[in-house]
């Protein structure tokens, strides 16, 4: 429990620091946050080391409930690292200083890996997640790290806004030299009056979350597109189109 509280506290600190530095010059912002990111990673590494000690039974056996909590804390530490990476990516994009490393990427494998990271939450909420792929290979040339951030954020949103026993479908298609990914849920949906701000060009929009702003900016950087359709109390579908 102490470790879990530490994670929450650390995440709050990261968020506050991020917003506190938004008003600084772009170059200073990047340099400052890179230093802070390394400082944040140091305590996270220590926490992960203790988690490994608990996992390999060096400090005694764990019961099933303790193992379950340990898995969740471990996943949380990974997500915290990913959050730091995401913030750095956003700051680099704002400063026009984000390197894009194009390489052959298996989209199917990337989606499966992302789903596995969220499996604990999916199981806890008793969600039914289905992955649907074409017969053709889903290998494209793209930056896998940036695409992974996009998938992570969209899937986390789907899990967060879908009630217990809900359904999430991840469908991949190849069409007209494009690879299309649909992430569809039957969750709460987006109210009509908020739809216009969901994919706004500014994170200051009250209807746009940081995660969707980040997703949109990354996709723009890698020459890809995103759209969505949603109906309140019926669900939401986010669609991204990637060059194949």
C-alpha positions as CSV (number, residue, x, y, z in Angstrom):
1,X,0.0,0.0,0.0
2,X,2.9,2.4,0.8
3,X,4.4,1.8,-2.6
4,X,1.0,2.4,-4.3
5,X,0.6,5.7,-2.5
6,X,4.1,6.6,-3.6
7,X,3.2,6.0,-7.2
8,X,0.1,8.2,-7.0
9,X,2.0,11.0,-5.3
10,X,4.8,10.8,-7.9
11,X,2.2,10.9,-10.8
12,X,0.6,14.0,-9.3
13,X,4.1,15.7,-9.0
14,X,4.8,14.9,-12.6
15,X,1.5,16.4,-13.7
16,X,2.1,19.6,-11.7
17,X,5.6,20.0,-12.9
18,X,4.5,19.6,-16.5
19,X,1.8,22.3,-16.3
20,X,4.2,24.6,-14.3
21,X,6.7,24.7,-17.1
22,X,4.3,25.2,-20.0
23,X,4.9,29.0,-19.8
24,X,8.7,28.7,-20.2
25,X,10.6,29.1,-23.4
26,X,10.5,25.9,-25.5
27,X,14.3,25.1,-25.4
28,X,14.4,25.6,-21.6
29,X,11.3,23.5,-21.2
30,X,12.8,20.6,-23.0
31,X,16.1,20.8,-21.1
32,X,14.4,21.2,-17.7
33,X,12.0,18.3,-18.3
34,X,14.7,15.9,-19.5
35,X,16.5,16.5,-16.2
36,X,13.3,16.0,-14.2
37,X,12.5,12.9,-16.1
38,X,15.8,11.3,-15.2
39,X,15.2,12.2,-11.6
40,X,11.8,10.7,-11.6
41,X,13.1,7.5,-13.2
42,X,15.6,6.9,-10.4
43,X,13.0,6.3,-7.6
44,X,10.9,4.3,-10.1
45,X,13.9,2.0,-10.7
46,X,14.2,1.5,-6.9
47,X,10.5,0.6,-6.6
48,X,10.8,-1.9,-9.5
49,X,13.8,-3.5,-7.8
50,X,11.8,-4.1,-4.6
51,X,9.0,-5.4,-6.7
52,X,11.3,-7.9,-8.2
53,X,12.5,-9.0,-4.7
54,X,8.8,-9.6,-3.7
55,X,8.1,-11.4,-7.0
56,X,10.9,-13.9,-6.7
57,X,10.0,-14.8,-3.1
58,X,13.3,-13.5,-1.7
59,X,11.3,-12.0,1.2
60,X,8.8,-14.9,1.5
61,X,5.8,-16.3,-0.2
62,X,2.8,-14.2,-1.3
63,X,-0.8,-15.2,-1.2
64,X,-3.0,-14.8,-4.3
65,X,-4.4,-11.4,-3.4
66,X,-0.9,-10.1,-2.7
67,X,0.3,-11.4,-6.0
68,X,-2.6,-9.6,-7.7
69,X,-1.7,-6.3,-6.0
70,X,1.9,-6.8,-6.9
71,X,1.1,-7.2,-10.5
72,X,-1.0,-4.0,-10.5
73,X,1.8,-2.0,-8.9
74,X,4.3,-3.4,-11.4
75,X,2.0,-2.4,-14.3
76,X,1.5,1.0,-12.7
77,X,5.3,1.6,-12.6
78,X,5.5,0.7,-16.3
79,X,2.6,3.1,-17.1
80,X,4.4,5.8,-15.1
81,X,7.5,5.4,-17.2
82,X,5.4,5.6,-20.3
83,X,3.7,8.7,-19.0
84,X,7.1,10.4,-18.6
85,X,8.0,9.3,-22.1
86,X,4.8,10.7,-23.5
87,X,5.3,14.1,-21.8
88,X,8.8,14.3,-23.2
89,X,7.5,13.4,-26.7
90,X,4.9,16.2,-26.5
91,X,7.4,18.8,-25.4
92,X,9.8,17.7,-28.2
93,X,7.0,18.1,-30.7
94,X,6.1,21.6,-29.5
95,X,9.8,22.5,-29.9
96,X,10.0,20.9,-33.3
97,X,12.7,18.6,-31.9
98,X,11.2,15.2,-32.1
99,X,13.2,12.6,-34.0
100,X,11.1,10.1,-36.0
101,X,12.7,6.7,-36.5
102,X,11.0,4.8,-39.3
103,X,11.4,1.1,-39.4
104,X,9.4,-2.0,-40.3
105,X,6.8,-2.6,-37.6
106,X,4.4,-5.5,-37.1
107,X,1.2,-3.7,-36.1
108,X,-0.4,-6.9,-34.9
109,X,2.4,-7.6,-32.5
110,X,2.4,-4.0,-31.3
111,X,-1.3,-4.1,-30.5
112,X,-1.1,-7.5,-28.8
113,X,1.8,-6.1,-26.6
114,X,-0.3,-3.1,-25.7
115,X,-3.3,-5.2,-24.8
116,X,-1.1,-7.4,-22.5
117,X,0.0,-4.3,-20.6
118,X,-3.6,-3.5,-19.9
119,X,-4.7,-7.0,-19.2
120,X,-5.0,-6.6,-15.4
121,X,-7.4,-3.7,-15.8
122,X,-9.3,-5.5,-18.5
123,X,-9.8,-8.6,-16.3
124,X,-10.7,-6.5,-13.2
125,X,-13.4,-4.7,-15.1
126,X,-14.5,-8.0,-16.7
127,X,-14.3,-6.5,-20.2
128,X,-14.4,-8.6,-23.4
129,X,-11.7,-7.5,-25.8
130,X,-11.5,-8.9,-29.3
131,X,-8.6,-8.4,-31.7
132,X,-9.5,-8.8,-35.5
133,X,-6.8,-8.9,-38.1
134,X,-6.7,-9.3,-41.9
135,X,-5.1,-12.4,-43.5
136,X,-2.4,-10.2,-45.0
137,X,0.7,-9.3,-43.0
138,X,0.2,-6.1,-41.0
139,X,3.8,-4.9,-41.4
140,X,4.3,-1.2,-42.2
141,X,7.1,1.3,-42.1
142,X,6.5,3.6,-39.2
143,X,8.0,4.8,-35.9
144,X,7.0,1.9,-33.5
145,X,7.6,3.9,-30.3
146,X,5.3,6.7,-31.4
147,X,2.7,4.3,-32.7
148,X,2.8,2.4,-29.4
149,X,2.1,5.6,-27.5
150,X,-0.9,6.2,-29.7
151,X,-2.3,2.7,-29.2
152,X,-1.6,2.8,-25.4
153,X,-3.6,6.0,-25.0
154,X,-6.5,5.0,-27.2
155,X,-6.9,1.6,-25.6
156,X,-6.5,3.0,-22.1
157,X,-9.4,5.4,-22.8
158,X,-11.5,2.6,-24.2
159,X,-10.9,0.5,-21.0
160,X,-11.5,3.5,-18.7
161,X,-14.8,4.6,-20.3
162,X,-16.3,1.1,-20.8
163,X,-18.4,-0.2,-17.9
164,X,-18.0,-3.7,-16.4
165,X,-18.8,-6.6,-18.7
166,X,-18.5,-4.3,-21.7
167,X,-17.0,-5.0,-25.1
168,X,-13.9,-3.6,-26.9
169,X,-13.1,-4.5,-30.4
170,X,-9.7,-3.7,-32.0
171,X,-10.0,-4.2,-35.8
172,X,-7.2,-3.8,-38.4
173,X,-7.8,-3.5,-42.1
174,X,-5.6,-2.9,-45.2
175,X,-7.3,-0.6,-47.8
176,X,-6.0,1.5,-50.6
177,X,-2.4,1.5,-49.4
178,X,-3.6,2.5,-45.9
179,X,-3.6,0.5,-42.7
180,X,-6.7,1.2,-40.7
181,X,-7.1,0.6,-37.0
182,X,-10.5,0.9,-35.3
183,X,-10.8,0.8,-31.5
184,X,-14.5,0.4,-30.7
185,X,-16.2,0.2,-27.4
186,X,-19.8,0.0,-26.1
187,X,-19.1,2.3,-23.2
188,X,-20.5,5.6,-22.0
189,X,-20.0,7.5,-25.3
190,X,-19.4,11.2,-25.7
191,X,-22.2,13.8,-25.2
192,X,-23.2,15.6,-28.4
193,X,-22.2,19.0,-27.0
194,X,-18.6,17.9,-26.3
195,X,-17.8,16.2,-29.6
196,X,-16.5,19.3,-31.4
197,X,-13.7,19.7,-28.8
198,X,-12.6,16.1,-28.5
199,X,-10.0,16.4,-31.3
200,X,-9.4,20.1,-31.0
201,X,-6.0,21.7,-31.9
202,X,-5.4,22.9,-28.3
203,X,-5.0,20.9,-25.1
204,X,-6.7,23.8,-23.4
205,X,-10.1,22.7,-24.8
206,X,-12.2,21.6,-21.9
207,X,-13.5,18.7,-23.9
208,X,-10.0,17.4,-25.0
209,X,-8.0,15.2,-22.7
210,X,-4.2,15.3,-22.7
211,X,-4.0,11.8,-24.0
212,X,-6.1,12.6,-27.1
213,X,-4.1,15.8,-27.7
214,X,-0.9,13.8,-27.6
215,X,-2.4,11.1,-30.0
216,X,-3.5,13.7,-32.5
217,X,-0.1,15.5,-32.5
218,X,1.8,12.2,-32.9
219,X,-0.3,11.1,-35.8
220,X,0.1,14.4,-37.5
221,X,3.9,14.0,-37.0
222,X,3.9,10.6,-38.7
223,X,1.6,11.7,-41.5
224,X,-1.4,9.8,-40.2
225,X,-5.0,10.7,-39.4
226,X,-7.6,10.1,-36.7
227,X,-11.3,10.4,-36.6
228,X,-14.1,9.2,-34.3
229,X,-17.8,8.6,-34.0
230,X,-19.7,8.3,-30.8
231,X,-23.2,8.1,-29.3
232,X,-23.9,8.8,-25.7
233,X,-24.6,5.6,-23.7
234,X,-23.8,3.4,-26.8
235,X,-20.1,3.7,-27.3
236,X,-17.3,5.3,-29.2
237,X,-15.1,4.3,-32.1
238,X,-11.7,5.9,-32.8
239,X,-10.3,5.2,-36.3
240,X,-6.7,5.9,-37.3
241,X,-5.3,5.7,-40.8
242,X,-1.6,4.9,-41.3
243,X,0.5,4.8,-44.5
244,X,1.0,1.2,-45.5
